[in-house]
Amino acid sequence: MHRRFFIPLEIWNRLCVLVDISLEDLQRNIVAYKTAGGPNYVSSPILPVKITPIFDMIIAHNIADGGVIDPKRGRLPYFGYRQFDPLFRILYIQKIESVFGTLNFPRSYYLTSTRPYCPPVLASLFFKIYNLNTRSFLSRTARIPPRILNKDKPHLLATLIAFIIDEGHVDSTLIYIKLKNPLLATDLLKICEKLGYSATLTIKEEYGAISILRSGMKKFFEDYKLAVHKCPQLNLGKIETKIKNSFKIYNRPIYKTKGNKEHILQLIKNEDLTVNQIALRINMTRQGVRFHINNLEKEHLIFRSGETGEKNIVYRYGDVLHVNRIGR
């Protein structure tokens, strides 16, 4: 469809009045729509637009890890969502299309962009529904709209899942979400409390951190499994696997028994490993592994041989002083 075939909505409205055609009939026959001057359009539109949990989840994604692009020059602002995980990028587009219809982007855009965006015609609707503006999505001051906080369980759960995808990680036996926005973290705590998930809030300087504790994570995961079965766009991807692995910590035979330290030492004798790798292999908390790693270092049984990634230390068997003497 070429842009020259689009006609301003105001003209269609006037024509309908002149020939006595209802706006409902007009709506049923719309095949595509966009903003004036906008290059991307929505085809096979879903009309009327319904405010579903996924609708609110899209807003949450753009509060958590997105932002508003304001091109000025008479054009309307739109959402730009930063996401490096290919699955979550695809799911973001699927969420938009499940609410509005098919987005018509160039094919090369899907193959190369790590910042999928929501066209201005749709972003404008989000602004209007929840009385938002371009400053409502600033990382330090953004808040979850009060109308969303007062909604029922499906909407709150979808909103929380968005933040877990974008800002959360599984830390052994809990889900941890850290934000440079204490008030936004307080909003997430309210959601956890309404959903019955045991969670704590820690505020330190300009940061706020939510920890969904083990019992809360178990309840959350049960709710998630039911929700994602009905709505596949809620998929947590690799985070789902990490949550499942965290539950295994309490099922392994070695948990809370003697022999952890010796078991870890034997692993490092066979292979250079990080704390995360060890924790995953023996289904133990990272905190627990670090405790034994520190003791093994003090006893000069292992030493730090390098890093993989940011502050992810690799440990090797042996006394580093002994190794240095041999090297000389």
C-alpha positions in Angstrom: 0.0 0.0 0.0 1.4 3.4 -1.0 1.1 6.4 1.3 -0.8 8.3 -1.4 -3.8 6.1 -0.9 -4.2 7.2 2.7 -6.9 9.9 3.3 -7.1 12.0 6.5 -9.6 10.6 9.0 -11.4 14.0 9.2 -12.4 13.8 5.6 -13.8 10.2 6.1 -15.8 11.4 9.1 -17.3 14.3 7.1 -18.2 12.0 4.2 -19.9 9.5 6.5 -22.0 12.3 7.9 -22.9 13.5 4.4 -24.0 10.1 3.2 -25.4 8.9 6.5 -22.9 6.1 7.1 -22.2 5.3 10.8 -18.7 5.5 12.1 -19.0 1.9 13.2 -19.5 0.9 9.5 -16.5 3.0 8.6 -14.4 1.3 11.3 -15.3 -2.1 10.0 -14.0 -1.2 6.5 -10.7 0.3 7.5 -7.9 -1.7 5.9 -4.9 0.3 7.2 -4.1 3.5 9.1 -1.2 5.7 10.1 -0.3 9.2 11.1 -0.1 12.0 8.6 3.5 11.9 7.2 4.4 8.7 9.0 6.1 6.1 6.9 4.9 3.0 8.7 1.3 1.9 8.9 -0.9 -0.7 10.6 -2.7 -3.1 8.2 -5.5 -5.6 8.9 -6.2 -3.5 12.0 -7.9 -4.9 15.1 -10.7 -2.4 15.8 -11.9 -1.2 18.2 -8.6 -1.4 20.1 -9.0 -3.2 23.4 -7.1 -2.4 26.6 -5.8 -5.9 27.3 -3.0 -6.9 29.7 -0.7 -6.9 26.7 -1.6 -3.3 26.0 -0.4 -2.4 29.5 2.6 -4.7 29.1 3.8 -2.7 26.1 3.7 0.5 28.2 5.7 -1.3 31.0 8.3 -2.4 28.5 8.8 1.2 27.4 9.0 2.5 31.0 11.5 -0.3 31.9 13.9 -0.4 29.0 12.5 1.9 26.3 12.0 5.6 25.8 10.2 8.1 23.7 11.8 9.4 20.5 10.6 12.9 19.8 11.6 13.8 16.2 10.1 17.3 16.3 9.6 18.9 12.9 5.9 18.4 13.1 6.1 14.7 13.6 4.6 12.8 16.5 6.7 11.1 19.1 7.0 7.3 19.2 8.4 4.5 21.4 11.9 3.1 20.9 12.5 -0.2 22.9 16.1 -1.3 23.4 16.4 -5.0 23.5 19.4 -7.2 22.5 17.7 -10.6 23.0 16.3 -11.7 19.6 13.4 -13.6 21.2 12.3 -10.6 23.3 12.5 -8.3 20.2 10.3 -10.6 18.3 7.9 -10.9 21.2 7.7 -7.1 21.5 6.5 -6.8 17.9 4.1 -9.7 18.4 2.6 -8.0 21.5 2.0 -4.8 19.5 0.4 -6.8 16.6 -1.8 -8.8 18.9 -3.4 -5.6 20.1 -3.4 -3.4 17.0 -2.8 -5.4 13.8 0.1 -6.0 11.4 3.0 -3.5 11.5 4.5 -2.8 8.1 8.3 -2.3 8.6 11.0 -2.9 6.0 12.2 -6.5 6.3 15.8 -5.3 6.8 14.6 -3.6 10.0 13.7 -6.9 11.6 17.1 -8.4 10.7 19.4 -5.6 11.9 17.7 -3.4 14.5 18.1 -3.9 18.3 15.6 -1.2 18.9 12.2 -2.1 17.7 9.8 0.8 17.8 6.1 1.4 18.2 4.8 3.8 15.4 3.6 7.3 16.3 -0.1 6.4 15.6 0.0 3.8 18.3 2.2 5.7 20.8 -0.2 8.5 20.6 -3.0 6.2 21.8 -0.9 5.1 24.8 -0.4 8.8 25.7 -4.1 9.6 25.5 -5.4 6.6 27.4 -3.2 7.1 30.4 -2.6 10.9 30.2 1.1 10.5 29.5 3.7 12.7 27.7 7.2 12.4 26.4 8.6 13.0 29.9 6.6 10.2 31.5 9.2 7.7 30.4 12.4 9.2 31.8 14.3 6.5 33.7 14.8 8.6 36.9 11.2 9.9 37.2 8.9 7.4 35.4 6.0 5.9 37.3 3.5 3.1 36.5 0.2 4.9 35.7 -2.1 4.8 38.7 -4.9 3.3 36.6 -2.7 0.3 35.8 -1.9 -0.2 39.5 -5.6 -0.4 40.3 -6.3 -3.0 37.7 -6.9 -6.7 38.2 -4.5 -9.6 38.3 -3.9 -10.3 34.6 -2.9 -6.6 33.9 -0.6 -6.5 37.0 1.1 -9.8 36.2 1.8 -8.7 32.6 3.2 -5.4 33.9 5.5 -7.2 36.4 6.7 -9.7 33.7 7.7 -6.8 31.5 10.0 -5.4 34.2 11.4 -8.9 35.0 12.3 -9.3 31.3 13.9 -5.8 31.0 15.4 -5.0 34.4 15.3 -8.3 36.4 17.6 -11.3 36.9 17.4 -14.5 38.8 19.8 -14.4 41.7 20.0 -18.0 43.1 16.6 -18.2 45.0 15.0 -14.9 44.2 14.1 -12.5 41.4 16.0 -9.2 41.7 15.0 -5.9 40.0 17.2 -2.9 40.5 16.1 0.5 39.2 17.6 4.0 39.3 14.2 5.2 40.4 13.1 4.4 44.0 9.5 5.5 43.4 9.2 3.2 40.4 10.5 0.4 42.5 7.9 1.2 45.1 5.2 0.8 42.4 6.6 -2.7 41.6 6.4 -3.5 45.3 2.7 -2.5 45.3 2.1 -4.9 42.4 3.9 -7.7 44.2 1.8 -7.1 47.3 -1.5 -7.1 45.4 -0.5 -10.3 43.6 0.4 -11.9 46.9 4.1 -12.4 46.1 6.5 -12.1 49.1 8.9 -9.3 48.2 11.2 -6.7 49.8 12.2 -3.2 48.8 15.6 -1.8 49.4 16.4 1.9 48.8 19.9 3.1 48.7 20.7 6.6 47.5 19.1 7.0 44.0 18.5 3.3 43.6 15.5 1.1 44.5 15.7 -2.7 44.4 12.9 -5.3 44.6 13.6 -8.8 45.7 10.9 -11.3 45.0 11.7 -13.9 47.6 11.6 -17.7 47.1 8.0 -18.2 48.3 6.9 -15.2 46.2 8.9 -16.5 43.2 7.1 -19.9 43.5 3.7 -18.3 43.5 4.7 -16.0 40.7 5.9 -18.9 38.6 2.6 -20.8 39.0 0.7 -17.7 38.0 3.0 -17.2 35.0 2.6 -20.8 33.7 -1.1 -20.4 33.6 -0.9 -17.0 32.0 1.6 -17.9 29.3 -0.5 -20.9 28.4 -3.3 -18.6 27.5 -1.1 -15.8 26.1 2.2 -17.0 24.6 3.5 -13.4 24.2 4.1 -13.3 28.0 7.0 -15.8 27.4 10.0 -15.2 29.8 12.4 -17.0 27.5 15.8 -17.8 29.1 14.6 -16.3 32.4 12.0 -19.1 32.7 14.9 -21.6 32.5 16.8 -19.7 35.2 13.8 -19.8 37.5 13.4 -23.5 37.0 17.1 -24.1 37.8 16.8 -22.0 41.0 14.1 -24.3 42.3 16.5 -27.3 41.8 18.8 -25.9 44.5 16.4 -27.2 47.2 16.1 -30.6 45.6 19.7 -31.7 45.2 21.1 -34.3 47.6 24.1 -32.2 48.6 22.1 -29.2 49.7 22.7 -28.4 53.4 25.0 -31.3 53.8 28.7 -31.6 54.5 31.1 -31.8 51.5 30.2 -28.7 49.5 33.7 -27.2 49.9 35.4 -30.4 48.8 33.0 -30.9 45.9 33.7 -27.3 44.6 37.5 -27.9 45.0 37.2 -31.1 42.9 35.4 -29.2 40.2 38.0 -26.5 40.0 40.8 -29.2 39.9 39.3 -30.5 36.7 38.4 -27.2 35.1 38.8 -23.5 35.5 35.3 -22.2 36.5 33.4 -19.1 37.6 31.1 -18.9 40.6 28.0 -18.8 38.3 29.2 -22.0 36.5 29.8 -23.8 39.8 26.4 -22.8 41.2 24.6 -24.0 38.1 26.4 -27.4 38.0 25.7 -28.3 41.6 22.4 -26.4 42.1 23.7 -24.3 44.9 23.2 -20.6 45.6 25.8 -18.2 44.3 26.2 -16.8 47.8 26.9 -20.3 49.1 29.5 -20.9 46.4 31.2 -17.6 47.1 31.5 -18.5 50.8 33.5 -21.7 50.0 35.4 -20.0 47.2 36.6 -17.3 49.7 37.8 -20.0 52.1 39.6 -21.9 49.4 41.4 -18.7 48.3 42.5 -18.0 51.9 43.8 -21.6 52.1 45.8 -21.0 48.9 44.1 -24.0 47.2 42.7 -21.9 44.3 43.5 -18.5 42.7 42.0 -16.0 40.3 43.2 -16.7 36.8 41.2 -14.0 35.0 37.8 -12.7 34.1 35.1 -13.6 31.6 32.6 -10.8 31.1 32.1 -8.0 33.6 33.5 -8.9 37.1 32.9 -12.6 36.4 36.1 -14.1 37.9 37.6 -17.4 36.7 39.1 -19.6 39.4 42.0 -22.1 38.9 43.3 -24.9 41.1 46.7 -24.2 42.8 48.5 -21.6 44.9 49.1 -18.5 42.8 52.4 -17.8 44.7 53.6 -21.3 43.8 52.6 -20.7 40.2 54.5 -17.4 40.1 57.7 -19.0 41.6 57.6 -21.7 38.9 57.1 -19.1 36.2 60.3 -17.3 37.2 
